[in-house]
Amino acid sequence: MEAALASVVGGASQVMASGRTDAGVHAEGQVAHVRVTTRLTPQQLVCALNSHLPRDIVVRDVREVSPDFHALRDVVWKRYRYTIVNRAVRSPLQASTSAWVSHPLKASRMRAAAKLLVGRHDFRGFEGSARRAVRSVRQVRELTIRRQGDRCTIEIVADGFLYNMVRNIVGTLIEVGRGHFDLGRVRRIVASRDRRLAGPTAPAAGLCLVDVIYRSGIFVDDGVRKGSRA
C-alpha cells in the first residue's frame, strides 16, 4: 500500500491500519489512515491506487477525515467472522476462505458454549503462546453461531483481541460441537487461564475481519460507513 501511494502521490507515506492480521487471515473491512498531499479526489485516488496494487489487495473507499482521526487508537469494537464448511467431503473452491470440518458439528452445543464467553473476561486461556499481552481482559459484545446447510459461521465482536484469540475460541467451539468438550471444560479454560485446556488453533483461512467500529460510526464490508467521520 505504501509503495502504491508513493507511485501515485510521490514521497514516502506511512499507512496506519486498524490492526494486524495473521498470515492467511482475510479482511473485508480493514481501515487505515494516511496523510497525503494531492489534488486527486477520493474517487480518483481509489482508481489510481488500485491500478498499482496486487490482485489480492483492493481499496474500496477513500474518505477525507479530521486531523485527529487515528485508525488504530479510535477503534471501539471489531467484528470477525469465521467460516466453516462442515461436511464429509472438503470443498476445494472454498479452501482459501474457510476451514473444513468433516465431523458433524452440533450448533446448539456451540451456542451454549459461546454464551459463556460473552461479557468481560480474562481471555488468557485463548491467547497464543507466541505473543503474550500485558493485559488479557477483553470485552466480548457478541458471539454468534449460524448454521445454513453445510456452512457454519461464527461471528465475534469485541473491544480487542489477544494473539490468536479468535482462532483459539473457534477451535474450542469446534471441539464442543463435536462433543469432545462440555460446557464445564469451557468454564475451566476461562477460570484457569490455561491455554493447554483450550482447543487447537483453527486454520487462518477461515477467519476474516468484517467490521471496524469507531466512536462516531462503523466501516462495513460493503464499503459504506455509517457515521459522521470517515
PyMOL commands that set and color helices and strands:
alter all, ss='L'
color gray80, all
select helices_A, chain A and resi 2-9+42-50+92-94+107-115+124-126+165-178+183-192+195-197+204-206
alter helices_A, ss='H'
color red, helices_A
select strands_A, chain A and resi 16-17+26-27+32-33+75-86+99-101+119-122+137-148+151-158+207-214+217-219+225-227
alter strands_A, ss='S'
color yellow, strands_A
deselect
rebuild
show_as cartoon
